[in-house]
Amino acid sequence: MSSEHGIYAKLPGFAEAPMRVAFHQAIPLKTVVVYCPDPRASEIPAAVAREFDQVWPGEVVRDETGAKVGFTNNIGQVITVGGRAIDALRSVTVLNHMLGVENVVIVHHTFCGTTAFTPDGLFEAFDQEEGADIRHLHAPVDLAIEDFEQSLRHDVAVIRDAPGTPKQINVFGYIYDIDTETLTKVVEDLAPVTP
C-alpha cells in the first residue's frame, strides 16, 4: 500500500474537527443496527431501513477521478453474537464521534443460538473443557438470551447508560422473526426533548 493512504491524523495540517465534518458529508449515517451474525438474520439491516425510512444497502459515491469518496447508505452495522449491546459499545461511541448517529437499534432474533444455553452452562463448559474460569470476564445477563423482552430492555439500558452514548441518540430494541422477516418493537427510549 502506498504512503498516500496513510493514517489521516499523520497528514500535515490535520485537524480533527474539519475531518469529522467531511466524514459526516461523505457518509450520511443515521442509524446503527446491532444484530447477530446468524446468516438467517442477514436481512435485519434491510428491515431496519424500511422501519426507519432509510437507505440500505445504498451505493458507493465516486468523485470525478473514480475514487470512492462516500456512500448513500445511512445504516451502519455492528454485528455481535446474539446482537448483544455490551459488545457494541465501542463501535457506537466511535461511529457517533466520526459520523454522528441519530438512532441505535438493537435487534435480537427468533431461534437465536444464544437461547440454547445458560450463562452457568457456558461457565461450566469452560471450566471442564478449557480449564478456564471465565466468570469474572462476563456478566451472566450479557451472555445468553433467556427472555427476549428482558434481554432487549437490558441491552437498550446498556447503550443508553454508557458514557460513550450521547444523550441525543434514540435507542430502540426489536425482535426480528426470521421466518416472517418482520420486526416487532419492544423498547423505545427516545432522546429527551431540549427546549
Contacts in CASP RR format, 6 or more apart in sequence:
PFRMAT RR
TARGET T0000
AUTHOR 0000-0000-0000
METHOD contacts of the structure
MODEL  1
MSSEHGIYAKLPGFAEAPMRVAFHQAIPLKTVVVYCPDPRASEIPAAVAR
EFDQVWPGEVVRDETGAKVGFTNNIGQVITVGGRAIDALRSVTVLNHMLG
VENVVIVHHTFCGTTAFTPDGLFEAFDQEEGADIRHLHAPVDLAIEDFEQ
SLRHDVAVIRDAPGTPKQINVFGYIYDIDTETLTKVVEDLAPVTP
8 14 0 8 1.000
8 19 0 8 1.000
9 16 0 8 1.000
20 97 0 8 1.000
20 98 0 8 1.000
23 98 0 8 1.000
23 99 0 8 1.000
24 99 0 8 1.000
24 100 0 8 1.000
26 61 0 8 1.000
26 69 0 8 1.000
26 70 0 8 1.000
26 71 0 8 1.000
27 70 0 8 1.000
27 71 0 8 1.000
27 99 0 8 1.000
28 72 0 8 1.000
28 74 0 8 1.000
29 74 0 8 1.000
29 75 0 8 1.000
29 76 0 8 1.000
29 95 0 8 1.000
29 99 0 8 1.000
29 100 0 8 1.000
29 101 0 8 1.000
30 52 0 8 1.000
30 54 0 8 1.000
30 74 0 8 1.000
30 75 0 8 1.000
30 101 0 8 1.000
30 102 0 8 1.000
30 103 0 8 1.000
31 48 0 8 1.000
31 52 0 8 1.000
31 54 0 8 1.000
31 74 0 8 1.000
31 75 0 8 1.000
31 76 0 8 1.000
31 101 0 8 1.000
31 102 0 8 1.000
31 103 0 8 1.000
31 104 0 8 1.000
31 105 0 8 1.000
32 75 0 8 1.000
32 76 0 8 1.000
32 77 0 8 1.000
32 78 0 8 1.000
32 88 0 8 1.000
32 91 0 8 1.000
32 92 0 8 1.000
32 95 0 8 1.000
32 101 0 8 1.000
32 103 0 8 1.000
32 104 0 8 1.000
32 105 0 8 1.000
33 44 0 8 1.000
33 45 0 8 1.000
33 48 0 8 1.000
33 75 0 8 1.000
33 76 0 8 1.000
33 77 0 8 1.000
33 78 0 8 1.000
33 105 0 8 1.000
33 106 0 8 1.000
33 107 0 8 1.000
34 78 0 8 1.000
34 79 0 8 1.000
34 80 0 8 1.000
34 83 0 8 1.000
34 84 0 8 1.000
34 85 0 8 1.000
34 88 0 8 1.000
34 92 0 8 1.000
34 104 0 8 1.000
34 105 0 8 1.000
34 106 0 8 1.000
34 107 0 8 1.000
34 155 0 8 1.000
35 41 0 8 1.000
35 44 0 8 1.000
35 45 0 8 1.000
35 77 0 8 1.000
35 78 0 8 1.000
35 79 0 8 1.000
35 80 0 8 1.000
35 82 0 8 1.000
35 83 0 8 1.000
35 106 0 8 1.000
35 107 0 8 1.000
35 109 0 8 1.000
35 176 0 8 1.000
36 79 0 8 1.000
36 80 0 8 1.000
36 81 0 8 1.000
36 82 0 8 1.000
36 83 0 8 1.000
36 107 0 8 1.000
36 108 0 8 1.000
36 109 0 8 1.000
36 112 0 8 1.000
36 114 0 8 1.000
37 79 0 8 1.000
37 80 0 8 1.000
37 81 0 8 1.000
38 82 0 8 1.000
38 109 0 8 1.000
38 112 0 8 1.000
38 113 0 8 1.000
38 178 0 8 1.000
40 109 0 8 1.000
40 111 0 8 1.000
40 178 0 8 1.000
41 107 0 8 1.000
41 109 0 8 1.000
41 112 0 8 1.000
41 176 0 8 1.000
41 178 0 8 1.000
43 181 0 8 1.000
44 107 0 8 1.000
44 109 0 8 1.000
44 176 0 8 1.000
45 56 0 8 1.000
45 57 0 8 1.000
45 75 0 8 1.000
45 76 0 8 1.000
45 77 0 8 1.000
46 56 0 8 1.000
46 57 0 8 1.000
47 176 0 8 1.000
47 181 0 8 1.000
47 182 0 8 1.000
47 183 0 8 1.000
48 54 0 8 1.000
48 56 0 8 1.000
48 75 0 8 1.000
48 105 0 8 1.000
48 107 0 8 1.000
48 174 0 8 1.000
48 183 0 8 1.000
49 55 0 8 1.000
49 56 0 8 1.000
49 75 0 8 1.000
51 105 0 8 1.000
51 174 0 8 1.000
51 183 0 8 1.000
52 103 0 8 1.000
52 105 0 8 1.000
54 74 0 8 1.000
54 75 0 8 1.000
55 72 0 8 1.000
55 73 0 8 1.000
55 74 0 8 1.000
55 75 0 8 1.000
56 73 0 8 1.000
56 74 0 8 1.000
56 75 0 8 1.000
57 73 0 8 1.000
58 71 0 8 1.000
58 72 0 8 1.000
58 73 0 8 1.000
59 71 0 8 1.000
59 72 0 8 1.000
59 73 0 8 1.000
60 68 0 8 1.000
60 70 0 8 1.000
60 71 0 8 1.000
61 68 0 8 1.000
61 69 0 8 1.000
61 70 0 8 1.000
61 71 0 8 1.000
61 72 0 8 1.000
62 68 0 8 1.000
62 69 0 8 1.000
63 69 0 8 1.000
76 95 0 8 1.000
78 87 0 8 1.000
78 88 0 8 1.000
78 91 0 8 1.000
78 92 0 8 1.000
78 95 0 8 1.000
80 86 0 8 1.000
80 87 0 8 1.000
80 88 0 8 1.000
81 87 0 8 1.000
81 114 0 8 1.000
82 108 0 8 1.000
82 109 0 8 1.000
82 112 0 8 1.000
82 113 0 8 1.000
82 114 0 8 1.000
82 145 0 8 1.000
83 106 0 8 1.000
83 107 0 8 1.000
83 108 0 8 1.000
83 155 0 8 1.000
84 114 0 8 1.000
84 142 0 8 1.000
84 143 0 8 1.000
84 151 0 8 1.000
84 155 0 8 1.000
85 106 0 8 1.000
85 142 0 8 1.000
85 154 0 8 1.000
85 155 0 8 1.000
85 156 0 8 1.000
85 158 0 8 1.000
85 159 0 8 1.000
86 138 0 8 1.000
86 139 0 8 1.000
86 142 0 8 1.000
86 155 0 8 1.000
86 158 0 8 1.000
88 104 0 8 1.000
88 106 0 8 1.000
88 159 0 8 1.000
89 158 0 8 1.000
89 159 0 8 1.000
89 162 0 8 1.000
89 164 0 8 1.000
89 165 0 8 1.000
92 101 0 8 1.000
92 104 0 8 1.000
92 159 0 8 1.000
92 162 0 8 1.000
92 164 0 8 1.000
92 165 0 8 1.000
93 162 0 8 1.000
93 164 0 8 1.000
93 165 0 8 1.000
95 101 0 8 1.000
96 164 0 8 1.000
96 165 0 8 1.000
96 166 0 8 1.000
96 169 0 8 1.000
101 166 0 8 1.000
101 169 0 8 1.000
102 169 0 8 1.000
102 170 0 8 1.000
103 169 0 8 1.000
103 170 0 8 1.000
103 171 0 8 1.000
103 172 0 8 1.000
104 159 0 8 1.000
104 165 0 8 1.000
104 169 0 8 1.000
104 170 0 8 1.000
104 171 0 8 1.000
104 172 0 8 1.000
105 171 0 8 1.000
105 172 0 8 1.000
105 173 0 8 1.000
105 174 0 8 1.000
106 152 0 8 1.000
106 155 0 8 1.000
106 156 0 8 1.000
106 159 0 8 1.000
106 171 0 8 1.000
106 172 0 8 1.000
106 173 0 8 1.000
106 174 0 8 1.000
107 173 0 8 1.000
107 174 0 8 1.000
107 175 0 8 1.000
107 176 0 8 1.000
107 183 0 8 1.000
108 145 0 8 1.000
108 148 0 8 1.000
108 151 0 8 1.000
108 152 0 8 1.000
108 155 0 8 1.000
108 173 0 8 1.000
108 174 0 8 1.000
108 175 0 8 1.000
108 176 0 8 1.000
109 175 0 8 1.000
109 176 0 8 1.000
109 177 0 8 1.000
109 178 0 8 1.000
110 175 0 8 1.000
110 176 0 8 1.000
110 177 0 8 1.000
110 178 0 8 1.000
110 179 0 8 1.000
111 178 0 8 1.000
112 145 0 8 1.000
114 143 0 8 1.000
114 144 0 8 1.000
114 145 0 8 1.000
115 144 0 8 1.000
115 145 0 8 1.000
115 146 0 8 1.000
117 144 0 8 1.000
118 144 0 8 1.000
118 146 0 8 1.000
119 138 0 8 1.000
119 140 0 8 1.000
119 141 0 8 1.000
119 143 0 8 1.000
119 144 0 8 1.000
120 140 0 8 1.000
122 134 0 8 1.000
122 143 0 8 1.000
122 144 0 8 1.000
123 133 0 8 1.000
123 134 0 8 1.000
123 135 0 8 1.000
126 132 0 8 1.000
126 133 0 8 1.000
126 134 0 8 1.000
127 133 0 8 1.000
141 154 0 8 1.000
142 154 0 8 1.000
142 158 0 8 1.000
145 151 0 8 1.000
148 175 0 8 1.000
148 186 0 8 1.000
149 186 0 8 1.000
152 173 0 8 1.000
152 174 0 8 1.000
152 175 0 8 1.000
152 186 0 8 1.000
152 187 0 8 1.000
153 186 0 8 1.000
153 187 0 8 1.000
155 173 0 8 1.000
156 171 0 8 1.000
156 172 0 8 1.000
156 173 0 8 1.000
156 187 0 8 1.000
156 189 0 8 1.000
157 189 0 8 1.000
159 165 0 8 1.000
159 171 0 8 1.000
160 171 0 8 1.000
160 189 0 8 1.000
165 171 0 8 1.000
167 191 0 8 1.000
167 192 0 8 1.000
168 191 0 8 1.000
168 194 0 8 1.000
169 191 0 8 1.000
170 188 0 8 1.000
170 189 0 8 1.000
170 190 0 8 1.000
170 191 0 8 1.000
171 187 0 8 1.000
171 189 0 8 1.000
172 185 0 8 1.000
172 187 0 8 1.000
172 188 0 8 1.000
172 189 0 8 1.000
173 185 0 8 1.000
173 186 0 8 1.000
173 187 0 8 1.000
173 188 0 8 1.000
174 183 0 8 1.000
174 184 0 8 1.000
174 185 0 8 1.000
174 186 0 8 1.000
175 183 0 8 1.000
175 184 0 8 1.000
175 186 0 8 1.000
176 182 0 8 1.000
176 183 0 8 1.000
177 183 0 8 1.000
177 184 0 8 1.000
END
